[in-house]
Amino acid sequence: MPEIASSAAFNVYALFAVGLCILLLVIDSAGGAVRGRTKTSPNPEDPVVAKGGKVAESDPDSVARVMRAHRNAVANILPFLLVTLVYVLKGGTAQHILWVCSAFTVFRITHAIAYIRAIQPLRSIAFGLGQLCTLAVMVRVVLAAVAVLH
């Protein structure tokens, strides 16, 4: 096993990476559940249409909201995971990885719930705090990279 894969920092990261991917799957599944409740689908071959549902040219508001929450989660979780992996590879400590991943995960879960349930200003606050977590890791990566260049 490569040395990095057995490090505490990488294993903390790996657990949170799986957790954040589960969050993406949960939000995506919620979209399917809401679509089932509205009995709509954009695809005529989908089972909901065969069971008396209808093909919808556009998503009902409730479905569209969940799908927007999912797109937002993807757009924010993927950069966080990428830059955090780089930070782990640059020697980030397990304690810092644990702190920043814990905070980011809480903020993303909060954001998803607030987005789907239309709760403001909680949604915006959770979004902003999650962005700060990503920014904090980016700063750490830049500082670590610049230190090697000097």
C-alpha positions in Angstrom: 0.0 0.0 0.0 1.4 3.4 -0.9 2.5 5.4 2.1 -0.1 8.2 1.6 -3.0 5.7 1.5 -2.1 4.5 5.0 -1.8 8.0 6.5 -4.3 9.3 9.0 -5.0 12.4 6.9 -5.8 10.4 3.8 -8.1 8.0 5.7 -10.0 10.9 7.3 -10.3 12.4 3.8 -11.5 9.1 2.3 -14.3 8.7 4.9 -15.6 12.2 4.2 -15.3 11.8 0.5 -17.5 8.7 0.8 -19.9 10.6 3.0 -20.2 13.5 0.6 -20.8 11.2 -2.3 -23.6 9.6 -0.2 -25.0 13.0 0.3 -25.1 13.5 -3.5 -26.8 10.2 -3.9 -29.4 11.1 -1.3 -30.2 14.4 -2.9 -30.5 12.7 -6.3 -32.8 10.0 -4.9 -34.9 12.7 -3.3 -35.3 14.2 -6.8 -36.6 10.9 -8.0 -39.0 10.6 -5.0 -40.4 14.0 -5.6 -40.7 13.3 -9.3 -42.6 10.1 -8.4 -45.0 12.1 -6.1 -45.7 14.5 -9.0 -46.2 11.6 -11.4 -44.2 13.4 -14.0 -41.2 12.5 -16.1 -39.3 14.1 -19.0 -38.9 10.7 -20.6 -41.9 8.8 -22.1 -40.3 5.4 -21.3 -40.1 6.0 -17.6 -42.3 3.7 -15.4 -44.1 6.7 -13.8 -45.6 7.5 -17.3 -46.6 3.9 -17.8 -48.5 4.0 -14.4 -50.7 6.9 -15.4 -48.1 9.7 -15.0 -47.4 12.3 -17.7 -44.5 13.4 -19.7 -43.6 16.9 -18.6 -41.9 19.4 -20.9 -40.5 21.1 -17.8 -40.1 19.9 -14.2 -42.8 20.9 -11.7 -41.4 23.4 -9.2 -40.9 20.9 -6.4 -38.8 18.6 -8.7 -36.9 21.6 -10.2 -36.0 22.7 -6.7 -34.5 19.4 -5.7 -32.6 19.2 -9.0 -31.2 22.7 -8.5 -30.1 21.6 -5.0 -28.4 18.6 -6.5 -26.6 20.7 -9.2 -25.4 23.1 -6.5 -24.1 20.2 -4.4 -22.2 18.7 -7.3 -20.8 22.1 -8.2 -19.5 22.7 -4.7 -18.6 19.2 -3.4 -16.4 18.2 -6.4 -14.1 21.2 -6.1 -13.9 20.8 -2.4 -12.9 17.1 -2.7 -10.4 17.8 -5.4 -8.6 20.6 -3.6 -8.7 18.7 -0.3 -7.1 15.7 -1.9 -4.3 18.0 -3.2 -4.0 19.3 0.4 -3.7 15.8 1.8 -1.0 15.0 -0.8 0.8 18.2 0.1 1.0 17.0 3.7 -2.2 18.4 5.4 -2.6 17.2 8.9 -5.3 14.7 9.9 -6.6 17.2 12.5 -7.0 20.0 9.9 -8.6 17.6 7.4 -11.0 16.4 10.0 -11.9 19.9 11.0 -12.4 21.3 7.5 -14.2 18.2 6.2 -16.5 18.1 9.2 -17.5 21.7 8.8 -17.9 21.5 5.1 -20.1 18.4 5.4 -22.3 20.0 8.0 -22.7 23.1 5.9 -23.5 21.1 2.7 -26.1 19.0 4.5 -27.6 22.1 6.0 -27.6 23.8 2.5 -29.3 20.9 0.8 -32.1 20.7 3.4 -32.5 24.5 3.4 -32.5 24.6 -0.4 -35.1 21.8 -0.8 -37.3 23.3 1.9 -36.8 26.9 0.7 -35.4 28.2 4.0 -33.7 31.5 3.8 -31.3 33.0 5.0 -30.1 29.6 6.3 -29.5 28.4 2.7 -27.3 31.3 1.9 -25.4 31.2 5.2 -24.7 27.5 4.8 -23.6 28.1 1.2 -21.2 30.9 2.2 -19.7 28.9 5.1 -19.1 25.9 2.8 -17.4 28.2 0.3 -15.1 29.5 3.1 -14.1 25.9 3.9 -13.1 25.4 0.3 -11.3 28.7 0.2 -9.4 27.8 3.4 -8.2 24.6 1.9 -7.2 26.4 -1.3 -5.1 28.9 0.7 -3.4 26.0 2.5 -2.6 24.3 -0.8 -1.2 27.6 -2.3 0.9 28.2 0.8 2.3 24.6 0.7 3.1 24.9 -3.0 4.8 28.3 -2.7 6.9 27.1 0.2 8.3 24.3 -1.9 9.1 26.8 -4.7 11.3 29.0 -2.5 
